[in-house]
Amino acid sequence: MPIYEYRCKTCNNCFEKLVFITDDEPVVCPECSDRKVKRLLSCSSLIGTSTESGCSGNAPKGFS
């Protein structure tokens, strides 16, 4: 159950999404509901490391 990081191509919003292998529905931006999102290459996080995310320091935390 990987958590992927996405950036919306329409509103430039950065968000995370828990994606299951069996998910068939497209990923949509939680801000503008557009389907034009790009999965980002992000590094793994470890417990006790920086709180900075791959997109920006003010990215929302949790699952969308």
All heavy atoms as TSV, in Angstrom:
chain	resi	resn	atom	element	x	y	z
A	1	MET	N	N	0.833	-1.177	0.000
A	1	MET	CA	C	0.000	0.000	0.000
A	1	MET	C	C	0.886	1.252	0.000
A	1	MET	O	O	1.057	1.899	1.020
A	1	MET	CB	C	-0.905	0.013	1.216
A	1	MET	CG	C	-1.885	-1.117	1.248
A	1	MET	SD	S	-3.011	-1.045	2.648
A	1	MET	CE	C	-1.899	-1.090	4.024
A	2	PRO	N	N	1.423	1.584	-1.136
A	2	PRO	CA	C	2.302	2.762	-1.191
A	2	PRO	C	C	1.524	4.075	-1.174
A	2	PRO	O	O	0.395	4.165	-1.641
A	2	PRO	CB	C	3.033	2.591	-2.515
A	2	PRO	CG	C	2.118	1.775	-3.344
A	2	PRO	CD	C	1.364	0.883	-2.396
A	3	ILE	N	N	2.168	5.081	-0.619
A	3	ILE	CA	C	1.632	6.434	-0.651
A	3	ILE	C	C	2.419	7.173	-1.720
A	3	ILE	O	O	3.642	7.250	-1.656
A	3	ILE	CB	C	1.800	7.142	0.699
A	3	ILE	CG1	C	1.039	6.386	1.776
A	3	ILE	CG2	C	1.320	8.589	0.598
A	3	ILE	CD1	C	1.280	6.909	3.168
A	4	TYR	N	N	1.703	7.663	-2.729
A	4	TYR	CA	C	2.346	8.386	-3.815
A	4	TYR	C	C	2.108	9.879	-3.652
A	4	TYR	O	O	1.097	10.303	-3.109
A	4	TYR	CB	C	1.806	7.926	-5.167
A	4	TYR	CG	C	2.218	6.522	-5.526
A	4	TYR	CD1	C	1.286	5.495	-5.552
A	4	TYR	CD2	C	3.537	6.228	-5.842
A	4	TYR	CE1	C	1.663	4.206	-5.885
A	4	TYR	CE2	C	3.921	4.943	-6.180
A	4	TYR	CZ	C	2.977	3.932	-6.193
A	4	TYR	OH	O	3.358	2.665	-6.523
A	5	GLU	N	N	3.040	10.650	-4.159
A	5	GLU	CA	C	2.938	12.102	-4.128
A	5	GLU	C	C	2.604	12.570	-5.543
A	5	GLU	O	O	3.193	12.103	-6.513
A	5	GLU	CB	C	4.274	12.666	-3.675
A	5	GLU	CG	C	4.242	14.087	-3.261
A	5	GLU	CD	C	5.530	14.485	-2.568
A	5	GLU	OE1	O	6.576	13.850	-2.766
A	5	GLU	OE2	O	5.471	15.470	-1.828
A	6	TYR	N	N	1.647	13.475	-5.647
A	6	TYR	CA	C	1.174	13.970	-6.935
A	6	TYR	C	C	1.201	15.490	-6.963
A	6	TYR	O	O	1.101	16.138	-5.929
A	6	TYR	CB	C	-0.265	13.516	-7.201
A	6	TYR	CG	C	-0.432	12.033	-7.369
A	6	TYR	CD1	C	-0.669	11.207	-6.275
A	6	TYR	CD2	C	-0.349	11.445	-8.624
A	6	TYR	CE1	C	-0.823	9.832	-6.425
A	6	TYR	CE2	C	-0.507	10.073	-8.785
A	6	TYR	CZ	C	-0.743	9.277	-7.687
A	6	TYR	OH	O	-0.889	7.920	-7.835
A	7	ARG	N	N	1.294	16.041	-8.176
A	7	ARG	CA	C	1.150	17.480	-8.384
A	7	ARG	C	C	0.135	17.668	-9.500
A	7	ARG	O	O	0.224	17.063	-10.568
A	7	ARG	CB	C	2.466	18.134	-8.774
A	7	ARG	CG	C	2.318	19.649	-8.951
A	7	ARG	CD	C	3.584	20.342	-9.360
A	7	ARG	NE	N	4.704	20.035	-8.519
A	7	ARG	CZ	C	5.094	20.765	-7.469
A	7	ARG	NH1	N	4.439	21.833	-7.148
A	7	ARG	NH2	N	6.141	20.405	-6.773
A	8	CYS	N	N	-0.837	18.544	-9.243
A	8	CYS	CA	C	-1.873	18.836	-10.228
A	8	CYS	C	C	-1.290	19.751	-11.301
A	8	CYS	O	O	-0.655	20.760	-10.997
A	8	CYS	CB	C	-3.062	19.508	-9.547
A	8	CYS	SG	S	-4.368	19.956	-10.701
A	9	LYS	N	N	-1.517	19.403	-12.562
A	9	LYS	CA	C	-1.018	20.220	-13.671
A	9	LYS	C	C	-1.866	21.464	-13.896
A	9	LYS	O	O	-1.421	22.409	-14.526
A	9	LYS	CB	C	-0.983	19.387	-14.955
A	9	LYS	CG	C	0.041	18.272	-14.913
A	9	LYS	CD	C	0.044	17.489	-16.209
A	9	LYS	CE	C	1.095	16.407	-16.181
A	9	LYS	NZ	N	1.158	15.671	-17.450
A	10	THR	N	N	-3.073	21.494	-13.340
A	10	THR	CA	C	-3.962	22.629	-13.516
A	10	THR	C	C	-3.742	23.706	-12.453
A	10	THR	O	O	-3.502	24.859	-12.771
A	10	THR	CB	C	-5.436	22.172	-13.498
A	10	THR	OG1	O	-5.622	21.196	-14.529
A	10	THR	CG2	C	-6.376	23.331	-13.711
A	11	CYS	N	N	-3.789	23.311	-11.173
A	11	CYS	CA	C	-3.691	24.300	-10.095
A	11	CYS	C	C	-2.359	24.231	-9.332
A	11	CYS	O	O	-2.156	24.984	-8.389
A	11	CYS	CB	C	-4.859	24.146	-9.126
A	11	CYS	SG	S	-4.796	22.658	-8.109
A	12	ASN	N	N	-1.483	23.303	-9.718
A	12	ASN	CA	C	-0.154	23.161	-9.130
A	12	ASN	C	C	-0.194	22.702	-7.667
A	12	ASN	O	O	0.776	22.846	-6.938
A	12	ASN	CB	C	0.648	24.455	-9.265
A	12	ASN	CG	C	2.124	24.170	-9.374
A	12	ASN	OD1	O	2.533	23.137	-9.875
A	12	ASN	ND2	N	2.939	25.092	-8.904
A	13	ASN	N	N	-1.322	22.159	-7.227
A	13	ASN	CA	C	-1.461	21.647	-5.871
A	13	ASN	C	C	-0.655	20.356	-5.720
A	13	ASN	O	O	-0.641	19.511	-6.612
A	13	ASN	CB	C	-2.937	21.376	-5.557
A	13	ASN	CG	C	-3.144	20.819	-4.172
A	13	ASN	OD1	O	-2.536	21.270	-3.205
A	13	ASN	ND2	N	-3.999	19.828	-4.064
A	14	CYS	N	N	0.013	20.213	-4.593
A	14	CYS	CA	C	0.765	19.003	-4.296
A	14	CYS	C	C	0.024	18.232	-3.204
A	14	CYS	O	O	-0.414	18.819	-2.221
A	14	CYS	CB	C	2.163	19.388	-3.825
A	14	CYS	SG	S	3.211	17.976	-3.525
A	15	PHE	N	N	-0.147	16.914	-3.411
A	15	PHE	CA	C	-0.887	16.115	-2.441
A	15	PHE	C	C	-0.381	14.676	-2.453
A	15	PHE	O	O	0.317	14.258	-3.365
A	15	PHE	CB	C	-2.390	16.175	-2.721
A	15	PHE	CG	C	-2.799	15.643	-4.077
A	15	PHE	CD1	C	-3.256	14.348	-4.213
A	15	PHE	CD2	C	-2.729	16.442	-5.202
A	15	PHE	CE1	C	-3.632	13.862	-5.457
A	15	PHE	CE2	C	-3.101	15.975	-6.442
A	15	PHE	CZ	C	-3.555	14.670	-6.574
A	16	GLU	N	N	-0.738	13.938	-1.406
A	16	GLU	CA	C	-0.369	12.538	-1.288
A	16	GLU	C	C	-1.621	11.687	-1.399
A	16	GLU	O	O	-2.715	12.120	-1.020
A	16	GLU	CB	C	0.290	12.282	0.064
A	16	GLU	CG	C	1.596	13.018	0.232
A	16	GLU	CD	C	2.161	12.878	1.629
A	16	GLU	OE1	O	1.414	12.527	2.571
A	16	GLU	OE2	O	3.355	13.140	1.797
A	17	LYS	N	N	-1.455	10.463	-1.888
A	17	LYS	CA	C	-2.595	9.569	-2.067
A	17	LYS	C	C	-2.143	8.146	-1.781
A	17	LYS	O	O	-1.122	7.699	-2.293
A	17	LYS	CB	C	-3.117	9.681	-3.502
A	17	LYS	CG	C	-4.178	8.693	-3.867
A	17	LYS	CD	C	-5.531	9.309	-3.826
A	17	LYS	CE	C	-6.560	8.333	-4.358
A	17	LYS	NZ	N	-7.712	8.234	-3.536
A	18	LEU	N	N	-2.899	7.444	-0.956
A	18	LEU	CA	C	-2.672	6.029	-0.693
A	18	LEU	C	C	-3.287	5.254	-1.849
A	18	LEU	O	O	-4.480	5.391	-2.127
A	18	LEU	CB	C	-3.323	5.630	0.628
A	18	LEU	CG	C	-3.226	4.170	1.032
A	18	LEU	CD1	C	-1.772	3.765	1.257
A	18	LEU	CD2	C	-4.043	3.914	2.286
A	19	VAL	N	N	-2.473	4.492	-2.559
A	19	VAL	CA	C	-2.932	3.813	-3.765
A	19	VAL	C	C	-2.807	2.303	-3.586
A	19	VAL	O	O	-1.746	1.794	-3.247
A	19	VAL	CB	C	-2.106	4.251	-5.004
A	19	VAL	CG1	C	-2.587	3.544	-6.250
A	19	VAL	CG2	C	-2.181	5.754	-5.180
A	20	PHE	N	N	-3.921	1.620	-3.802
A	20	PHE	CA	C	-3.934	0.161	-3.748
A	20	PHE	C	C	-3.787	-0.388	-5.161
A	20	PHE	O	O	-4.207	0.249	-6.131
A	20	PHE	CB	C	-5.252	-0.337	-3.149
A	20	PHE	CG	C	-5.461	0.092	-1.720
A	20	PHE	CD1	C	-6.156	1.254	-1.429
A	20	PHE	CD2	C	-4.947	-0.655	-0.680
A	20	PHE	CE1	C	-6.348	1.659	-0.118
A	20	PHE	CE2	C	-5.130	-0.265	0.631
A	20	PHE	CZ	C	-5.829	0.898	0.916
A	21	ILE	N	N	-3.223	-1.561	-5.290
A	21	ILE	CA	C	-3.031	-2.190	-6.606
A	21	ILE	C	C	-4.379	-2.394	-7.293
A	21	ILE	O	O	-4.486	-2.272	-8.509
A	21	ILE	CB	C	-2.292	-3.536	-6.463
A	21	ILE	CG1	C	-0.871	-3.278	-5.995
A	21	ILE	CG2	C	-2.299	-4.320	-7.761
A	21	ILE	CD1	C	-0.074	-4.532	-5.691
A	22	THR	N	N	-5.417	-2.663	-6.519
A	22	THR	CA	C	-6.737	-2.940	-7.088
A	22	THR	C	C	-7.527	-1.684	-7.447
A	22	THR	O	O	-8.623	-1.782	-7.981
A	22	THR	CB	C	-7.564	-3.785	-6.101
A	22	THR	OG1	O	-7.653	-3.089	-4.856
A	22	THR	CG2	C	-6.926	-5.150	-5.890
A	23	ASP	N	N	-6.989	-0.489	-7.142
A	23	ASP	CA	C	-7.696	0.761	-7.469
A	23	ASP	C	C	-7.761	0.961	-8.974
A	23	ASP	O	O	-6.750	0.960	-9.652
A	23	ASP	CB	C	-7.005	1.973	-6.841
A	23	ASP	CG	C	-7.289	2.105	-5.361
A	23	ASP	OD1	O	-8.140	1.355	-4.858
A	23	ASP	OD2	O	-6.658	2.964	-4.719
A	24	ASP	N	N	-8.982	1.141	-9.485
A	24	ASP	CA	C	-9.179	1.376	-10.913
A	24	ASP	C	C	-9.547	2.825	-11.212
A	24	ASP	O	O	-9.466	3.263	-12.352
A	24	ASP	CB	C	-10.272	0.462	-11.470
A	24	ASP	CG	C	-9.823	-0.987	-11.559
A	24	ASP	OD1	O	-8.609	-1.225	-11.648
A	24	ASP	OD2	O	-10.702	-1.873	-11.532
A	25	GLU	N	N	-9.987	3.556	-10.193
A	25	GLU	CA	C	-10.415	4.928	-10.442
A	25	GLU	C	C	-9.207	5.857	-10.553
A	25	GLU	O	O	-8.190	5.654	-9.909
A	25	GLU	CB	C	-11.382	5.401	-9.367
A	25	GLU	CG	C	-10.851	5.311	-7.957
A	25	GLU	CD	C	-11.930	5.622	-6.941
A	25	GLU	OE1	O	-12.855	4.818	-6.814
A	25	GLU	OE2	O	-11.821	6.683	-6.306
A	26	PRO	N	N	-9.304	6.872	-11.405
A	26	PRO	CA	C	-8.178	7.796	-11.605
A	26	PRO	C	C	-7.957	8.682	-10.377
A	26	PRO	O	O	-8.876	8.935	-9.600
A	26	PRO	CB	C	-8.606	8.637	-12.802
A	26	PRO	CG	C	-10.091	8.545	-12.806
A	26	PRO	CD	C	-10.441	7.207	-12.240
A	27	VAL	N	N	-6.738	9.140	-10.230
A	27	VAL	CA	C	-6.403	10.063	-9.148
A	27	VAL	C	C	-6.847	11.460	-9.566
A	27	VAL	O	O	-6.577	11.893	-10.683
A	27	VAL	CB	C	-4.888	10.038	-8.878
A	27	VAL	CG1	C	-4.507	11.050	-7.822
A	27	VAL	CG2	C	-4.439	8.636	-8.472
A	28	VAL	N	N	-7.550	12.153	-8.681
A	28	VAL	CA	C	-8.009	13.505	-8.952
A	28	VAL	C	C	-7.457	14.458	-7.897
A	28	VAL	O	O	-7.217	14.076	-6.762
A	28	VAL	CB	C	-9.556	13.610	-8.997
A	28	VAL	CG1	C	-10.118	12.794	-10.132
A	28	VAL	CG2	C	-10.167	13.191	-7.696
A	29	CYS	N	N	-7.269	15.685	-8.283
A	29	CYS	CA	C	-6.768	16.717	-7.377
A	29	CYS	C	C	-7.837	17.046	-6.339
A	29	CYS	O	O	-8.980	17.316	-6.696
A	29	CYS	CB	C	-6.397	17.965	-8.174
A	29	CYS	SG	S	-5.889	19.351	-7.138
A	30	PRO	N	N	-7.490	17.053	-5.046
A	30	PRO	CA	C	-8.485	17.385	-4.019
A	30	PRO	C	C	-8.873	18.870	-4.006
A	30	PRO	O	O	-9.896	19.231	-3.448
A	30	PRO	CB	C	-7.795	16.988	-2.710
A	30	PRO	CG	C	-6.346	17.005	-3.005
A	30	PRO	CD	C	-6.208	16.667	-4.463
A	31	GLU	N	N	-8.067	19.725	-4.644
A	31	GLU	CA	C	-8.364	21.164	-4.672
A	31	GLU	C	C	-9.316	21.540	-5.808
A	31	GLU	O	O	-10.293	22.228	-5.601
A	31	GLU	CB	C	-7.074	21.977	-4.819
A	31	GLU	CG	C	-6.191	21.938	-3.598
A	31	GLU	CD	C	-6.811	22.671	-2.410
A	31	GLU	OE1	O	-7.393	23.753	-2.609
A	31	GLU	OE2	O	-6.701	22.147	-1.294
A	32	CYS	N	N	-8.990	21.088	-7.038
A	32	CYS	CA	C	-9.782	21.521	-8.195
A	32	CYS	C	C	-10.520	20.370	-8.885
A	32	CYS	O	O	-11.213	20.592	-9.864
A	32	CYS	CB	C	-8.878	22.233	-9.207
A	32	CYS	SG	S	-7.703	21.157	-10.050
A	33	SER	N	N	-10.355	19.154	-8.397
A	33	SER	CA	C	-11.025	17.949	-8.922
A	33	SER	C	C	-10.630	17.599	-10.354
A	33	SER	O	O	-11.352	16.879	-11.037
A	33	SER	CB	C	-12.548	18.092	-8.824
A	33	SER	OG	O	-12.924	18.289	-7.486
A	34	ASP	N	N	-9.502	18.099	-10.808
A	34	ASP	CA	C	-9.025	17.783	-12.159
A	34	ASP	C	C	-8.273	16.455	-12.138
A	34	ASP	O	O	-7.676	16.080	-11.140
A	34	ASP	CB	C	-8.108	18.896	-12.664
A	34	ASP	CG	C	-7.981	18.883	-14.178
A	34	ASP	OD1	O	-8.217	17.830	-14.804
A	34	ASP	OD2	O	-7.652	19.939	-14.739
A	35	ARG	N	N	-8.317	15.745	-13.246
A	35	ARG	CA	C	-7.611	14.466	-13.358
A	35	ARG	C	C	-6.215	14.612	-13.952
A	35	ARG	O	O	-5.513	13.630	-14.098
A	35	ARG	CB	C	-8.423	13.510	-14.227
A	35	ARG	CG	C	-9.721	13.111	-13.595
A	35	ARG	CD	C	-10.458	12.144	-14.470
A	35	ARG	NE	N	-11.715	11.780	-13.854
A	35	ARG	CZ	C	-12.550	10.903	-14.357
A	35	ARG	NH1	N	-12.274	10.308	-15.491
A	35	ARG	NH2	N	-13.672	10.623	-13.732
A	36	LYS	N	N	-5.832	15.835	-14.311
A	36	LYS	CA	C	-4.516	16.071	-14.901
A	36	LYS	C	C	-3.476	16.187	-13.786
A	36	LYS	O	O	-3.076	17.276	-13.393
A	36	LYS	CB	C	-4.511	17.330	-15.746
A	36	LYS	CG	C	-5.430	17.255	-16.938
A	36	LYS	CD	C	-5.430	18.566	-17.669
A	36	LYS	CE	C	-6.530	18.586	-18.708
A	36	LYS	NZ	N	-6.748	19.932	-19.225
A	37	VAL	N	N	-3.078	15.035	-13.229
A	37	VAL	CA	C	-2.093	15.017	-12.157
A	37	VAL	C	C	-0.884	14.205	-12.596
A	37	VAL	O	O	-0.995	13.318	-13.449
A	37	VAL	CB	C	-2.675	14.433	-10.851
A	37	VAL	CG1	C	-3.810	15.281	-10.336
A	37	VAL	CG2	C	-3.116	13.005	-11.029
A	38	LYS	N	N	0.254	14.529	-12.031
A	38	LYS	CA	C	1.485	13.822	-12.347
A	38	LYS	C	C	2.048	13.228	-11.068
A	38	LYS	O	O	2.157	13.918	-10.054
A	38	LYS	CB	C	2.504	14.782	-12.956
A	38	LYS	CG	C	3.804	14.110	-13.302
A	38	LYS	CD	C	4.770	15.060	-13.946
A	38	LYS	CE	C	6.048	14.303	-14.267
A	38	LYS	NZ	N	7.000	15.148	-14.954
A	39	ARG	N	N	2.356	11.944	-11.108
A	39	ARG	CA	C	2.979	11.308	-9.955
A	39	ARG	C	C	4.431	11.749	-9.886
A	39	ARG	O	O	5.145	11.715	-10.883
A	39	ARG	CB	C	2.887	9.788	-10.048
A	39	ARG	CG	C	3.270	9.123	-8.735
A	39	ARG	CD	C	2.948	7.676	-8.731
A	39	ARG	NE	N	4.016	6.966	-9.409
A	39	ARG	CZ	C	3.969	5.695	-9.754
A	39	ARG	NH1	N	2.892	4.989	-9.539
A	39	ARG	NH2	N	4.984	5.135	-10.349
A	40	LEU	N	N	4.855	12.181	-8.720
A	40	LEU	CA	C	6.205	12.695	-8.538
A	40	LEU	C	C	7.140	11.616	-8.033
A	40	LEU	O	O	6.718	10.675	-7.359
A	40	LEU	CB	C	6.193	13.851	-7.538
A	40	LEU	CG	C	5.295	15.025	-7.888
A	40	LEU	CD1	C	5.305	16.033	-6.754
A	40	LEU	CD2	C	5.724	15.671	-9.186
A	41	LEU	N	N	8.379	11.785	-8.356
A	41	LEU	CA	C	9.410	10.916	-7.823
A	41	LEU	C	C	9.795	11.488	-6.472
A	41	LEU	O	O	10.264	12.622	-6.373
A	41	LEU	CB	C	10.618	10.907	-8.763
A	41	LEU	CG	C	11.796	10.048	-8.334
A	41	LEU	CD1	C	11.376	8.587	-8.262
A	41	LEU	CD2	C	12.928	10.228	-9.309
A	42	SER	N	N	9.532	10.765	-5.421
A	42	SER	CA	C	9.845	11.273	-4.088
A	42	SER	C	C	10.713	10.259	-3.356
A	42	SER	O	O	10.710	9.075	-3.649
A	42	SER	CB	C	8.566	11.555	-3.304
A	42	SER	OG	O	7.749	10.422	-3.258
A	43	CYS	N	N	11.457	10.762	-2.409
A	43	CYS	CA	C	12.329	9.872	-1.641
A	43	CYS	C	C	11.559	9.285	-0.472
A	43	CYS	O	O	10.575	9.815	-0.031
A	43	CYS	CB	C	13.567	10.596	-1.162
A	43	CYS	SG	S	13.410	12.327	-0.906
A	44	SER	N	N	12.048	8.185	0.013
A	44	SER	CA	C	11.418	7.552	1.169
A	44	SER	C	C	11.667	8.397	2.403
A	44	SER	O	O	12.666	9.067	2.513
A	44	SER	CB	C	11.981	6.175	1.436
A	44	SER	OG	O	12.662	5.645	0.391
A	45	SER	N	N	10.742	8.332	3.298
A	45	SER	CA	C	10.935	9.056	4.549
A	45	SER	C	C	11.220	8.062	5.663
A	45	SER	O	O	10.737	6.938	5.650
A	45	SER	CB	C	9.703	9.894	4.877
A	45	SER	OG	O	8.596	9.058	5.073
A	46	LEU	N	N	12.005	8.505	6.604
A	46	LEU	CA	C	12.364	7.677	7.741
A	46	LEU	C	C	11.914	8.368	9.011
A	46	LEU	O	O	11.868	9.591	9.086
A	46	LEU	CB	C	13.883	7.473	7.782
A	46	LEU	CG	C	14.490	6.837	6.533
A	46	LEU	CD1	C	16.009	6.879	6.619
A	46	LEU	CD2	C	14.013	5.420	6.369
A	47	ILE	N	N	11.611	7.582	10.010
A	47	ILE	CA	C	11.199	8.154	11.287
A	47	ILE	C	C	12.350	8.973	11.858
A	47	ILE	O	O	13.492	8.533	11.879
A	47	ILE	CB	C	10.780	7.044	12.270
A	47	ILE	CG1	C	9.551	6.328	11.736
A	47	ILE	CG2	C	10.535	7.607	13.664
A	47	ILE	CD1	C	9.129	5.136	12.537
A	48	GLY	N	N	12.041	10.188	12.274
A	48	GLY	CA	C	13.045	11.042	12.891
A	48	GLY	C	C	13.765	11.946	11.908
A	48	GLY	O	O	14.678	12.649	12.283
A	49	THR	N	N	13.347	11.969	10.634
A	49	THR	CA	C	13.987	12.843	9.656
A	49	THR	C	C	13.202	14.138	9.531
A	49	THR	O	O	12.201	14.343	10.200
A	49	THR	CB	C	14.093	12.160	8.274
A	49	THR	OG1	O	12.782	11.861	7.826
A	49	THR	CG2	C	14.915	10.895	8.343
A	50	SER	N	N	13.622	14.979	8.636
A	50	SER	CA	C	13.003	16.279	8.412
A	50	SER	C	C	11.534	16.131	8.054
A	50	SER	O	O	11.114	15.132	7.477
A	50	SER	CB	C	13.739	16.989	7.278
A	50	SER	OG	O	13.066	18.161	6.922
A	51	THR	N	N	10.746	17.162	8.348
A	51	THR	CA	C	9.319	17.140	8.024
A	51	THR	C	C	9.047	17.699	6.641
A	51	THR	O	O	7.904	17.765	6.219
A	51	THR	CB	C	8.519	17.963	9.053
A	51	THR	OG1	O	9.003	19.297	9.046
A	51	THR	CG2	C	8.622	17.352	10.434
A	52	GLU	N	N	10.073	18.119	5.916
A	52	GLU	CA	C	9.879	18.684	4.578
A	52	GLU	C	C	9.357	17.609	3.638
A	52	GLU	O	O	9.815	16.482	3.632
A	52	GLU	CB	C	11.199	19.229	4.030
A	52	GLU	CG	C	11.733	20.407	4.797
A	52	GLU	CD	C	10.875	21.640	4.635
A	52	GLU	OE1	O	10.395	21.888	3.522
A	52	GLU	OE2	O	10.687	22.348	5.632
A	53	SER	N	N	8.394	17.957	2.809
A	53	SER	CA	C	7.890	17.023	1.801
A	53	SER	C	C	8.589	17.298	0.475
A	53	SER	O	O	9.319	18.264	0.338
A	53	SER	CB	C	6.375	17.179	1.643
A	53	SER	OG	O	6.089	18.313	0.887
A	54	GLY	N	N	8.332	16.453	-0.512
A	54	GLY	CA	C	8.959	16.611	-1.804
A	54	GLY	C	C	8.476	17.819	-2.581
A	54	GLY	O	O	9.179	18.366	-3.391
A	55	CYS	N	N	7.252	18.274	-2.325
A	55	CYS	CA	C	6.692	19.402	-3.060
A	55	CYS	C	C	7.044	20.729	-2.403
A	55	CYS	O	O	7.584	21.606	-3.024
A	55	CYS	CB	C	5.175	19.288	-3.144
A	55	CYS	SG	S	4.637	18.036	-4.298
A	56	SER	N	N	6.702	20.854	-1.144
A	56	SER	CA	C	6.970	22.086	-0.424
A	56	SER	C	C	6.796	21.842	1.068
A	56	SER	O	O	6.203	20.856	1.475
A	56	SER	CB	C	6.037	23.208	-0.878
A	56	SER	OG	O	4.723	22.915	-0.479
A	57	GLY	N	N	7.288	22.753	1.856
A	57	GLY	CA	C	7.177	22.607	3.298
A	57	GLY	C	C	5.774	22.769	3.832
A	57	GLY	O	O	5.493	22.395	4.950
A	58	ASN	N	N	4.862	23.316	3.025
A	58	ASN	CA	C	3.491	23.523	3.498
A	58	ASN	C	C	2.505	22.553	2.874
A	58	ASN	O	O	1.317	22.818	2.853
A	58	ASN	CB	C	3.056	24.971	3.259
A	58	ASN	CG	C	3.060	25.343	1.793
A	58	ASN	OD1	O	3.435	24.520	0.955
A	58	ASN	ND2	N	2.659	26.540	1.488
A	59	ALA	N	N	2.977	21.436	2.351
A	59	ALA	CA	C	2.080	20.455	1.750
A	59	ALA	C	C	1.204	19.836	2.838
A	59	ALA	O	O	1.637	19.649	3.967
A	59	ALA	CB	C	2.886	19.352	1.050
A	60	PRO	N	N	-0.047	19.513	2.520
A	60	PRO	CA	C	-0.926	18.920	3.512
A	60	PRO	C	C	-0.444	17.545	3.922
A	60	PRO	O	O	0.115	16.801	3.118
A	60	PRO	CB	C	-2.266	18.842	2.790
A	60	PRO	CG	C	-1.939	18.892	1.361
A	60	PRO	CD	C	-0.670	19.670	1.226
A	61	LYS	N	N	-0.636	17.216	5.153
A	61	LYS	CA	C	-0.234	15.912	5.671
A	61	LYS	C	C	-1.431	14.988	5.707
A	61	LYS	O	O	-2.562	15.404	5.793
A	61	LYS	CB	C	0.336	16.052	7.085
A	61	LYS	CG	C	1.516	16.995	7.176
A	61	LYS	CD	C	2.681	16.479	6.383
A	61	LYS	CE	C	3.837	17.456	6.478
A	61	LYS	NZ	N	4.781	17.319	5.421
A	62	GLY	N	N	-1.191	13.692	5.660
A	62	GLY	CA	C	-2.261	12.711	5.745
A	62	GLY	C	C	-2.625	12.173	4.379
A	62	GLY	O	O	-1.938	12.372	3.397
A	63	PHE	N	N	-3.718	11.478	4.336
A	63	PHE	CA	C	-4.159	10.829	3.108
A	63	PHE	C	C	-5.263	11.647	2.476
A	63	PHE	O	O	-6.043	12.283	3.137
A	63	PHE	CB	C	-4.664	9.429	3.397
A	63	PHE	CG	C	-3.675	8.571	4.105
A	63	PHE	CD1	C	-3.923	8.098	5.372
A	63	PHE	CD2	C	-2.481	8.255	3.505
A	63	PHE	CE1	C	-3.014	7.308	6.032
A	63	PHE	CE2	C	-1.556	7.464	4.154
A	63	PHE	CZ	C	-1.826	6.994	5.408
A	64	SER	N	N	-5.316	11.591	1.156
A	64	SER	CA	C	-6.404	12.278	0.475
A	64	SER	C	C	-7.338	11.269	-0.134
A	64	SER	O	O	-7.085	10.118	-0.210
A	64	SER	CB	C	-5.852	13.200	-0.602
A	64	SER	OG	O	-5.030	12.506	-1.476
